[in-house]
Amino acid sequence: YTCLVTISHDDTKFLGIYKPRMGERPLWDFPDGTLCQRETASFVVSEMLGWHIVPPTLLREGPRGIGSVQAFINHDPNVHYFTFGDDDNAEKLIPQLQKMALFDVIINNVDRKGGHCLLDESGKVWGIDHGLTFHPSNKLRTVIWDFAGQAIPDAMMHDIQSLCAKLETTDDPDTQQLTQLINAPELSTMKRRIDRLVQAGIFPMPGAGPNRPWPAV
């Protein structure tokens, strides 16, 4: 279940996306009732990187029980990853899409569809729908393979290395929050993915197995 809700705080009101745990469809390869936690964990990693790719997301009690609550991004639903190249400013989006591609490697995103890349009114690209993430087995499926084999820009590599340091700091509040959202094997395999990414220094190439989600949008 995915619900559009109104979030209120004092005199401020705005729209949000609420995904209750009780509305999650059971999957054979992900533990039941954990997708809302993965949505929240993805936001935490995005903030730890300093990339702010994922809209603000919290785990909260709602009208249908505990679930992820994410700020709604105003966007044109007809504009997505596969239409970005039609814009005159497409070149300006490349650094943002590079970060999105690296972010998906780090969180092991199983479902980066073109429609999961939103462009807001200011030209910022946001990533949504991160329930299928952090699996301990390599399951990366994404439509963003444009940069495969290219060198990771120095500034982005610096951010990834900073993430490594934070994950090794047990008293870091974000790291502590992650341990409450994903389990120990998922956290340790994420660290190994990041280490391999840093050592390789390039955007990964598609693997031999399924590497793109379906449908693509």
C-alpha positions as CSV (number, residue, x, y, z in Angstrom):
1,Y,0.0,0.0,0.0
2,T,1.2,3.5,-0.9
3,C,-0.8,6.4,0.5
4,L,-0.7,10.1,-0.1
5,V,-1.0,11.8,3.3
6,T,-0.9,15.2,4.8
7,I,1.9,15.8,7.3
8,S,1.3,18.4,10.0
9,H,3.8,20.0,12.3
10,D,2.6,23.1,14.3
11,D,1.3,25.4,11.5
12,T,3.1,23.7,8.7
13,K,1.4,21.2,6.4
14,F,2.8,19.4,3.4
15,L,2.2,16.2,1.4
16,G,3.9,12.9,2.1
17,I,4.1,9.3,0.9
18,Y,3.2,6.8,3.6
19,K,4.0,3.1,3.2
20,P,2.7,1.1,6.1
21,R,4.4,-2.2,7.1
22,M,1.1,-4.0,7.2
23,G,0.5,-3.2,3.5
24,E,3.8,-4.7,2.3
25,R,3.5,-7.7,-0.1
26,P,5.5,-10.7,1.2
27,L,8.6,-11.4,-1.0
28,W,10.6,-14.6,-1.2
29,D,14.0,-12.9,-1.0
30,F,13.4,-10.1,1.5
31,P,12.4,-10.6,5.2
32,D,8.7,-9.8,5.8
33,G,7.9,-6.4,7.2
34,T,11.2,-4.8,6.5
35,L,10.6,-2.7,3.3
36,C,9.6,0.4,5.2
37,Q,12.9,0.1,7.2
38,R,14.8,-0.1,4.0
39,E,13.1,3.0,2.6
40,T,14.2,4.8,5.8
41,A,17.8,3.3,5.7
42,S,18.2,4.5,2.2
43,F,17.5,8.1,3.3
44,V,20.0,7.8,6.1
45,V,22.8,6.6,3.7
46,S,21.9,9.4,1.3
47,E,22.4,11.9,4.1
48,M,25.6,10.3,5.3
49,L,27.0,10.8,1.8
50,G,25.9,14.4,1.8
51,W,24.2,13.8,-1.5
52,H,20.6,14.3,-0.4
53,I,19.3,12.1,-3.1
54,V,16.3,10.6,-1.2
55,P,13.5,12.9,0.0
56,P,13.4,13.2,3.8
57,T,12.1,9.8,5.1
58,L,11.2,8.7,8.7
59,L,9.9,5.6,10.3
60,R,6.7,6.7,12.0
61,E,3.4,5.4,13.4
62,G,0.6,6.3,11.1
63,P,-3.1,5.5,10.6
64,R,-2.3,2.0,9.4
65,G,0.5,1.4,11.8
66,I,4.3,1.7,11.6
67,G,5.6,2.6,8.2
68,S,7.9,4.9,6.2
69,V,6.8,8.5,5.7
70,Q,8.5,10.4,2.9
71,A,8.2,14.0,1.8
72,F,6.3,14.2,-1.5
73,I,8.3,15.8,-4.3
74,N,6.3,18.0,-6.7
75,H,7.2,16.9,-10.2
76,D,5.8,16.2,-13.7
77,P,5.0,12.5,-13.9
78,N,5.8,12.6,-17.6
79,V,9.4,13.6,-16.9
80,H,11.7,10.8,-15.8
81,Y,15.1,9.3,-16.5
82,F,14.3,8.3,-20.1
83,T,13.1,11.8,-20.9
84,F,15.9,13.8,-19.3
85,G,17.9,13.7,-22.6
86,D,15.2,15.7,-24.3
87,D,15.9,18.7,-22.1
88,D,18.3,21.5,-23.1
89,N,19.9,21.3,-19.6
90,A,20.4,17.5,-19.8
91,E,24.2,17.9,-19.4
92,K,23.7,19.6,-16.1
93,L,21.9,16.5,-14.8
94,I,24.9,14.2,-15.4
95,P,26.6,14.7,-12.0
96,Q,23.3,14.1,-10.2
97,L,22.7,10.9,-12.2
98,Q,26.3,9.7,-11.5
99,K,25.6,10.1,-7.8
100,M,22.3,8.2,-8.3
101,A,24.2,5.3,-10.0
102,L,26.8,5.1,-7.3
103,F,24.2,5.4,-4.6
104,D,22.3,2.4,-6.1
105,V,25.5,0.3,-6.0
106,I,26.1,1.2,-2.4
107,I,22.6,0.3,-1.2
108,N,22.3,-2.6,-3.7
109,N,19.1,-1.3,-5.3
110,V,17.1,-4.0,-6.9
111,D,14.6,-1.7,-8.6
112,R,15.9,1.6,-10.1
113,K,13.3,2.2,-12.7
114,G,13.3,5.3,-14.9
115,G,10.1,6.5,-13.1
116,H,12.0,6.3,-9.8
117,C,14.0,9.4,-10.8
118,L,12.0,12.6,-10.2
119,L,13.0,16.0,-11.4
120,D,11.6,18.9,-9.2
121,E,10.9,22.4,-10.3
122,S,14.4,23.6,-9.3
123,G,16.1,21.0,-11.5
124,K,17.1,18.6,-8.7
125,V,16.9,14.9,-9.3
126,W,15.4,12.8,-6.5
127,G,15.3,9.0,-6.1
128,I,12.3,7.3,-4.7
129,D,11.0,3.7,-4.0
130,H,13.9,2.2,-2.1
131,G,12.1,-0.7,-0.4
132,L,14.1,-3.3,-2.3
133,T,17.6,-2.5,-1.1
134,F,20.4,-3.7,1.2
135,H,20.1,-7.4,0.3
136,P,23.3,-9.3,1.2
137,S,23.4,-10.9,-2.2
138,N,24.4,-8.9,-5.3
139,K,21.0,-7.9,-6.8
140,L,21.7,-4.5,-8.5
141,R,19.1,-3.8,-11.1
142,T,19.0,-0.3,-12.6
143,V,18.4,1.5,-15.8
144,I,21.4,3.8,-15.2
145,W,24.3,2.1,-16.9
146,D,25.4,5.1,-18.9
147,F,28.6,5.6,-16.8
148,A,29.7,1.9,-16.6
149,G,33.5,1.6,-16.8
150,Q,34.1,5.3,-16.3
151,A,36.3,6.7,-13.5
152,I,34.4,7.9,-10.4
153,P,34.9,11.7,-10.1
154,D,37.3,12.6,-7.2
155,A,34.7,14.6,-5.3
156,M,32.3,11.7,-5.3
157,M,35.0,9.3,-4.3
158,H,35.9,11.5,-1.4
159,D,32.2,11.4,-0.2
160,I,32.2,7.6,-0.5
161,Q,35.4,7.3,1.5
162,S,33.9,9.6,4.2
163,L,30.9,7.3,4.3
164,C,33.3,4.4,4.9
165,A,34.8,6.2,7.9
166,K,31.4,6.9,9.4
167,L,30.3,3.3,9.1
168,E,33.3,2.3,11.1
169,T,32.5,4.7,13.9
170,T,30.2,2.9,16.2
171,D,29.1,6.0,18.1
172,D,28.1,7.9,14.9
173,P,24.4,8.5,15.3
174,D,23.6,7.7,11.6
175,T,25.5,4.4,11.8
176,Q,23.6,3.6,15.0
177,Q,20.3,4.3,13.3
178,L,21.3,2.0,10.4
179,T,21.9,-0.9,12.8
180,Q,18.3,-0.5,13.9
181,L,16.9,-0.5,10.4
182,I,18.9,-3.2,8.6
183,N,20.5,-6.4,10.1
184,A,24.2,-7.1,10.7
185,P,24.8,-9.2,7.6
186,E,23.2,-6.5,5.4
187,L,25.3,-3.8,7.0
188,S,28.6,-5.7,6.7
189,T,28.0,-6.6,3.0
190,M,27.2,-3.0,2.3
191,K,30.6,-2.1,3.8
192,R,32.3,-4.7,1.5
193,R,30.4,-3.3,-1.6
194,I,31.8,0.2,-0.7
195,D,35.3,-1.2,-0.3
196,R,35.2,-2.8,-3.7
197,L,33.8,0.4,-5.2
198,V,36.7,2.4,-3.7
199,Q,39.3,-0.1,-4.8
200,A,38.0,-0.3,-8.4
201,G,37.6,3.4,-8.7
202,I,35.2,3.0,-11.6
203,F,31.4,2.8,-12.1
204,P,30.6,-1.0,-12.2
205,M,29.8,-2.8,-15.4
206,P,26.5,-4.8,-15.7
207,G,26.8,-8.3,-14.4
208,A,26.0,-11.5,-16.2
209,G,22.6,-12.0,-14.6
210,P,19.5,-9.7,-14.8
211,N,20.7,-6.2,-14.3
212,R,17.7,-4.1,-15.4
213,P,14.3,-3.9,-13.7
214,W,11.1,-4.6,-15.5
215,P,9.1,-2.6,-16.4
216,A,11.8,0.0,-17.2
217,V,9.7,3.0,-16.2
